[in-house]
Amino acid sequence: MAGVKAHTEARGNHTRSIRKWWLALPANKKQLFREWMRRRRWHLAGAGAGFMFFISLFFLTHLDESPVTGRSRLLVFSRENFLELAQFTSDGYMEEFKESLLPASDPRHQVVEQVVQHIAQRNQDIAEISSVSWTVHVVDGPTVNAFVLPNGEVFIFTAMLEAVADVHQLTFILGHEMAHALIGHAAEQASLSHVVELLSLILLTAIWAICPRDSLAVLGQWIQTKLVQFLFDRPFSRKLEAEADQVGLQLAAKACADVRAGPVFWQQMEISEQLRGEPTIPEWLSTHPSHQNRVRQLDRLVPEALELRGRCDCPTLPAADPRVIFSKSVRLILENAKKQEVMEKEENNEKGRMLPLPQTPPVPAQGAPLGGLLASSALPQNSA
């Protein structure tokens, strides 16, 4: 991102210099240039049309079909190039987390290792799964997060292991992250960013060339950056997250996990964030779907995932739906909390009625405020 910002600033400075050069030209030279442009307008139009043709041809020749979902998408970068970049990124993470990585003998590492290898084994029919060597790294840290690089390097924090309720939720989470890697979401997102950056630079050039003052050009550039961020980058990121939920649920189903636990995890995350007092960010400001939308989408996908699981020779699931159990548990907790609040309020009221009244009311000293004495006499009742 720093490189893109520097490149954008350099383009803005270059365009500003061109604009200043144009403004400094004498009127007769400006007129000569306009006439030259008018005489060659068809040549310039043809060059522009040829440029657009080659851009369109480039896009058409770089269309790709997404694994599993079959969605058409633009891929500017090859999978091989991104695997090389992933290895470089993995080395950076290994250096960053080298002091907090759990040893392979740690039970938490062994659980994650078993789940990842089980998912990979049960999904060998997917070429992007079987062609990758999946390696697990468990980081001892407070971040509730997990991610998988395109080369199969799995990173998960111990806080995420504490956030999941059982192995079924863990299987869904790891399936979601592995889905990002097998579909190639990182390469797809980088491809879109590359195209949007190119279009943005063209627009920025026009902004810096047209605006009469640098302050207006800076404002136009800021508005253009925010529009790209909220109209392209974040919606596209949310779309990829939803697709990873869909494919991750399928991977978990083929691994014989109880896919009904997937929606429960995001309900747990929502309640946990509310209890910690974390602010709720509107979905349009986030790179991820809201917890409620993820729950709704997963609930729609669960029946299909259960059918897929039934075709994979998996053990029969218990009749009790974890989604129903979770909803009843939350309802019971809320009811008990409400009853406890009522009992505490009644107890406080009862203690207030039992407080002994003074034999002789205190006489305020001359000039003493009545409010202060009333407040003092009320203190024992408030503190009860």
N, C-alpha and C positions, 0 to 999 in steps of 0.2 A: 504494500500500500504506500509506503514511503517513496518507492521508485515511481509509482504512478503519479503521486502528488508532485514530485520534483519535475517529472516530464510535463505535467499540466502547467506548472508555473513557468517552465522554460518556454512552452508554446505561447503562453500569455505574454511573456516579455518580448518574444519575437514578433508577435502580432502587434503589440503596442509600438514597437520600433517602426514597423511598416506603416502604421496609422500616422505616426508623427512625421515620417518621411513624406507621406501623401499630403498632409496638411501644410507642410513647408514648401511644396511645389508651387511654382508660379501658375497663374490662372491659364496662361497659354499652353503650358505643358500638360496641365490637367485636361484641357480640351483636346489636345492631340491624342492623349491616351484614350479618352472616351471614343474618339472617332476610330482609332485603331481597333478598339474592342467592338465597335458597331460593325466595321467592315468584316471582321472575322467572327461574327457571332455564330454563324453556322458551323465553322470549324470548332469553336469552343463548345457548342452544343453537342456536336458529334463526339468530341473527346469526353464530355461528361456522360453521354449515353454509353460509350465504350467502357468507361470506368464502371458504371453501374452494371453493365453486362458481365464484366469479369468478376465483380463482387457477387452477383447472383450465381454465377457459375461456381465460384469458390464455395458458397454456402451449399449448393446442391450436391457438390462432390464430397462434402464433409458431413452429410447426414448419416446418422447411425441409428440402429435399433437397440433400445435398452434391453438388457437381459431380463428374463422372467416376465416383465410387464409388456415388452414389445413396443414401447412408446418411441416414436420418432424424435430425434434430438440432434442438435448440432455439436459435433466434436471437432475442435480445431487441433487439439493435442492428442497424440497417439497414446495408447495404453503403455507402450514401452517407455516413452519419455516420462510418463507420470510415475512408473515404477522406479525409475532412476531417481526422480525427485523425492519419492516416498522413502527411499533408503537414506537419502541425505537428511530428510526430516526426522526419520527414526533415530539416526545417530545423534541428532540434536536433542531429542527427548531423552535418550539414554544418558546423555551427559547431564541434562537438567535434573533428572530424577535418580541419579546414581546413588545418592545417599539415602533414598527413601524406598527403594525397590525391595519388596519382600523376597526372601530366598525361595527356591523351588520346593523346599521341604516344609514351608509354612502351609498349614491346612487350608487357609484362604486361597493361596495360590493354587493348590491342588484341586480345589473345588472348581475354580474358574477354568483351569486347564481341562478338567474332565468335561465340563459343559461345552467348551469351545470345540474340543475334538469330537464330542458326540454330535454336535450340530453339523460339523464338517463331514463326518462319516455318513450321517443320515441324508445328506444333500449332495452326494457324489455325482448325481446325475446332472448337476449344474457345472458346466465347464469352468466357470470363474471361481467355483469353490474347490473343485478337485485339483486345479492347476496351481493352487497357492499353498505354501507351507505356513500354517497358522501358528504364531508364536505369542505366548501370553506374558504380560508384564503387569504385576499388581503393585500399585503405588500407594504407600501409606500416607494418606493425606485427607484433609477435611472437605475436599471438593466432591460434590455428588455428581460425578461425571464418568463417562467411558467413551472411548473412541477407537476406531480401527483404521489404520493406514492402508492404502491400496495394495501394499506388498504383504498384507496379512499380519502385521504387527498389531497386537491387541493390547491396549492400555486401559486399565480400570482402576479407580481409586477405592480405597477401603471404605470411604464414606458411602459409596454407591452400594457396596456389599451390605452395609448396615441399613440402607434405605429399602432394600428389597425384603419382602416377607418370606419368600421361599425360593426353591430352585426353579420353579415354573416362571416366576417373575424374572429371575436372573437369566433364564434361557431366552425369554422374550427380549430383554434389554440387549443381550449379546447378539441375538439374531438381528435386531434393528441396526446395530453398529456394523455387523458383518454385511448387511444388505447395502449400506452406503458404499462399502469397498467393492463388492462384487458387481454392483450396477455401474460404478465409476462416477459417482456423484461429484467427486473432487475435480476430475477432468472436465465434466460437463459444466460445472459452475465456473471454472477458470475459462472455459471457452466462451461462455456468455459474457463474462466480465471483459474478455478481450474484445469482443465485438462491441459491447456497450462503450468501452473506453474509446474505441476508434470513432464511433458516432459522436461521442461526447467531445472529443478533440475537434471534430469538424464544427460542431455547434459552438464550442468555446472560441474557435478562431473567428467565427462570424460575430460572436458577441463582442470580442475585443476589437474587431475591425469596425463595427457599426457604432458602438457606444461612444459618445463625444468625450466623456471623462472617464478616468481610470476608476473612480469610485463607483460609477454606474456599472462598469464592466465587472468589478469585483462582486457587486451585488448580484448581477446576472449570473456570474459563475457560481456563487453560493446557492442561488435558487436552482440552477441546473443540476448541481451536485445532489441537493436534497431530493429533487424530483426523481433522479436516477435511483437514489437509495430507496425511496419509498414506493416507487412504481415498478421497479425492476428487481433490484437486488433482494430485498426482504421478501416480497411475494414469491419469488422463484425459490428462495431458500426454504420457505414454508412448504412449498409444493414438493421439494425433494424430501423433506422430513416426513410428510404424509406418505410418500411412496415407500420410504424406508420402513415406516410402520406396517404398511401392507405386506411388503416382501418379508420383513422380519417376522411377522405373524405366521407366514407360510413356512419359513425355515423352522420356527419353533414347533409348528404343528407336525412337520415331518420328523422332528426330533422327539415326538411323543409327549411334549409338554402340554399342560392344561392351558390352552390359549385363552380361556376365560379369565386368567389371571392378568392378562395384559392391560385391560381397562382399569382393573383394580389398582395397579401400580400408579397410574396417573392420578387417580382419585386420592391415593395416599399422598402423593407429592403435593397436590393442591392443598389438602388439609394441613400437611406439615408446614408449608410456606405460610399459611394463614396463622398457625400457632406461633411461628417465629416472628410474625408481624411484618413479613416482607411485602412491599407494595406490589399491587397487581398491575402489570404492564399491559396496556391494550394490545391486542394481537397485531394490529397493523404497524405497531412500533417494534415488533419482535421478529427475530429470524426463525422462530419456532411457532407452531400452532399453540393456541391456549390449551391448558389441561382439559377443559371441558370439551372443546372441539375434538381433541384426540380421543377422549373417552367415547364420544358419539360416533366417530369414524370407526374405532375399533369394535364397538358394539355391532355396527353394521357388517363388519368383516368376520366376526366370530363364527356365525353359522357356516359360512363357506370354509373357514379354516378347520372347523370341527369335521366337516365332510372329508376334507383332505386328510386329516389325522386318521379318520376311520378307514381310509384306503391304504394306510401304511403299516398295518399289522401292529397297532399300538394297543396296550392294555386299556380296558374299559375305564372310563373316568367315573369318579363317584357322582352320584345323583345330585348331591348338594352343589349348587353353583356358587363359586367364591364371590361373584358379584352380589348375589343375594345375601350371602353371609356377611359381607362387608357392609352393605347398606343397613342390615338389621343391627349390626354391632355399633355402627355410628349413631343410629337412631336411639339405641339403648343407652349409649354413653351420654347423648344429649339430654335424654329424659332423666337420667340419674343426676346429671349436673344441675338440671333445673329443679329437681326435688331437693337436692342438697342446698341450693341457693334459697329456696323457700324455707327450709328448716332453719338455716342460719339466720334468716331475717326474723322468723318467729322467735327464735331463741334470743336474739338481740332485743326484740320488743319486750319479751318476758323479763329480761334482766333490767330493762329500763323501768318497767312498772314496779320492780322490787326494790329500787333504790330508796333509801330512807330520806324523808324530807326533813330539813332543819327545823328545830323547835322555834327559833326566832329568826325571821328573815334578816339577812345582813343589811345594815343601814349604810348606804353609800356615804363615803366621806364627802365633805363639801367640795364641789368642783370635780369630783370623780365621775367619769362617763358611765352611764348605766349599762351600755352595751358590753363593756369589759367585764363587769361583774356577772352579767347574764351568761356571757361566754364561758366564764370560769366555772359557774355552777353546772354548765352543760358538759364540761369536759369528761367527767367520769362516765356519763352515758355514751358519749361518742367512742370512748376508748374501750367500751365493753365488747 
